[in-house]
Amino acid sequence: MAVPPAEAVAAVKRWIPAGYRATLLAIAGAESGWRLDALGDYPRNFTEPVRSEILPWTCPPNDEDAPSVFGPWQIQGSWRGALGFNDNCGFAAWLMASWDNSAHAAAVVLKSSGLGSWTTYTDGAYLNYMADAAQALGVSSSSAARLARRVPPAPRIVFPVPATPYPSTPDLTPILLAAAVIGGLLVVL
């Protein structure tokens, strides 16, 4: 198994509350192998209704062959608004630009939805990375395991914001092409 990079450890120490650091660092190991450039959850690999739910969050949007989760914590594009972004690809690039950005986003997800936001937490896969995460943080494995057991798993929340990223725009073509008579004058809209 790989060891978390020093940049990951430093970012986790800056952004993640002390009691969650080893667990969140282990989650990043389980989600991505501690890869900053990790991509995942391609809609083509899912069945309905999940496929349609994640499709708007891909980069580029609505592309069956594009990823919908990004970075070491595999954060879904649906979190972009909570972090001040209005486009999926800008958000994805930001998540993968630095460990600080990605750890900051993980802290927002943790605060909003808890550890249950990560499947690797709810299914226990993160435990395979806990010893390496604890060692990298300078925490004993037994202390990290105790902390992990004290945090009950929360139900997974996949979509913290509406599944449609933007309200639909009405088709204005008929209005723009129609002519109207207003006050005796012909006005083309």
C-alpha positions in Angstrom: 0.0 0.0 0.0 1.2 3.5 -0.7 1.9 6.0 2.0 0.1 9.4 1.9 2.2 12.2 0.5 3.5 14.8 2.9 1.4 17.5 1.1 -1.7 15.4 1.9 -0.8 15.1 5.6 -0.1 18.8 5.8 -3.4 19.8 4.1 -5.4 17.4 6.4 -3.8 19.0 9.4 -4.7 22.5 8.2 -8.3 21.7 7.1 -9.7 18.7 9.0 -10.7 18.7 12.7 -8.3 16.7 14.8 -10.7 13.9 15.6 -11.3 13.2 12.0 -7.9 13.5 10.5 -6.8 9.9 10.4 -10.2 8.7 9.2 -10.4 11.3 6.4 -6.8 10.6 5.3 -7.6 6.9 5.2 -10.8 7.6 3.2 -8.6 9.5 0.6 -6.4 6.4 0.5 -9.4 4.1 -0.1 -11.1 6.4 -2.6 -8.1 7.2 -4.7 -4.9 5.6 -3.5 -3.9 9.1 -2.3 -3.9 10.4 -5.9 -4.5 14.1 -6.4 -5.5 13.5 -10.0 -8.1 10.8 -9.4 -11.3 10.7 -11.5 -14.3 8.4 -11.0 -18.0 7.6 -11.2 -18.5 7.6 -14.9 -22.3 7.6 -15.7 -21.9 4.8 -18.3 -21.0 2.4 -15.4 -24.3 3.0 -13.5 -27.9 2.0 -14.1 -30.9 4.2 -13.7 -31.8 6.2 -11.6 -28.2 6.8 -10.4 -26.9 7.3 -14.0 -29.3 10.2 -14.6 -28.6 11.6 -11.2 -24.8 11.9 -11.7 -24.9 12.9 -15.3 -25.3 16.6 -14.7 -22.2 16.7 -12.5 -19.7 15.3 -15.0 -16.9 17.3 -16.6 -17.9 18.2 -19.3 -21.5 18.2 -18.1 -23.9 15.5 -19.3 -21.2 13.3 -20.8 -21.7 9.6 -20.3 -18.0 9.0 -20.7 -16.8 11.8 -18.3 -16.1 11.5 -14.6 -18.5 13.0 -11.9 -16.2 12.7 -8.9 -12.7 14.3 -8.6 -9.6 14.4 -6.6 -8.3 12.3 -3.7 -11.6 12.3 -1.8 -13.6 11.7 -5.0 -15.8 14.7 -4.3 -18.9 14.9 -6.6 -19.4 17.9 -8.9 -22.7 18.5 -7.1 -20.7 20.2 -4.3 -19.4 22.9 -6.6 -21.9 25.5 -5.5 -21.1 25.0 -1.8 -17.5 25.9 -2.7 -18.3 28.9 -4.9 -18.1 27.4 -8.3 -20.7 27.5 -11.1 -19.1 25.0 -13.5 -18.2 21.4 -13.2 -14.8 21.5 -15.0 -13.6 24.6 -13.1 -14.5 22.8 -9.8 -12.8 19.6 -10.9 -9.6 21.4 -11.9 -9.6 23.3 -8.5 -10.0 20.0 -6.6 -7.1 18.4 -8.4 -4.8 21.5 -8.3 -3.7 21.1 -4.7 -4.1 19.0 -1.6 -5.2 22.1 0.3 -8.1 22.7 -2.1 -9.2 19.1 -2.0 -8.9 18.9 1.8 -10.9 22.1 2.2 -13.6 20.6 0.0 -13.5 17.4 2.1 -13.9 19.5 5.3 -17.0 21.1 3.7 -18.5 17.8 2.8 -17.7 16.4 6.3 -19.3 19.3 8.0 -22.4 19.2 5.8 -23.0 15.5 5.4 -20.7 13.6 7.7 -18.4 10.6 7.0 -21.4 8.7 5.5 -20.9 10.8 2.3 -18.0 8.4 1.4 -18.9 4.8 0.4 -15.4 3.7 1.5 -16.3 4.8 5.0 -19.8 3.2 5.1 -18.4 -0.1 3.7 -15.3 -0.1 5.9 -12.8 0.0 3.0 -11.0 3.0 4.6 -9.9 0.7 7.5 -7.4 -0.9 5.1 -5.6 2.5 5.0 -6.0 3.6 8.6 -2.6 2.3 9.9 -0.7 4.2 7.1 -2.8 7.3 7.6 -2.3 7.2 11.4 1.4 6.7 11.0 1.7 9.6 8.5 -0.1 11.8 11.0 2.0 10.7 13.9 -1.0 9.1 15.7 -0.9 5.5 17.0 -3.0 3.0 15.0 -4.9 2.0 18.1 -5.8 5.7 18.8 -6.9 6.2 15.2 -9.0 3.0 15.3 -10.6 4.1 18.6 -11.4 7.5 17.0 -12.9 5.8 13.9 -15.1 3.5 16.0 -16.4 6.5 18.0 -17.8 8.1 14.8 -21.0 6.3 13.8 -21.5 5.9 10.1 -24.1 8.3 8.7 -26.4 7.4 5.8 -24.7 8.2 2.5 -25.9 11.5 1.0 -25.1 11.5 -2.7 -26.7 14.8 -3.8 -26.6 17.7 -1.4 -28.0 20.1 -4.0 -30.8 19.6 -6.6 -30.0 17.2 -9.3 -30.6 19.8 -12.0 -27.7 22.3 -11.9 -29.5 25.1 -13.5 -33.2 25.9 -13.9 -34.4 25.1 -17.4 -34.7 28.1 -19.7 -37.9 28.4 -21.6 -37.7 28.3 -25.4 -38.1 32.0 -26.4 -37.7 31.3 -30.2 -41.5 31.7 -31.0 -41.6 35.0 -29.1 -38.5 36.3 -30.7 -39.7 35.4 -34.2 -43.2 36.7 -33.7 -44.3 40.2 -34.6 -46.6 42.1 -32.2 -48.7 45.2 -32.7 -48.3 47.5 -29.8 -50.1 50.8 -29.8 -50.6 50.8 -33.5 -46.9 50.2 -34.2 -45.4 47.0 -35.5 -42.7 45.9 -33.2 -40.6 42.8 -34.0 -39.5 41.2 -30.8 
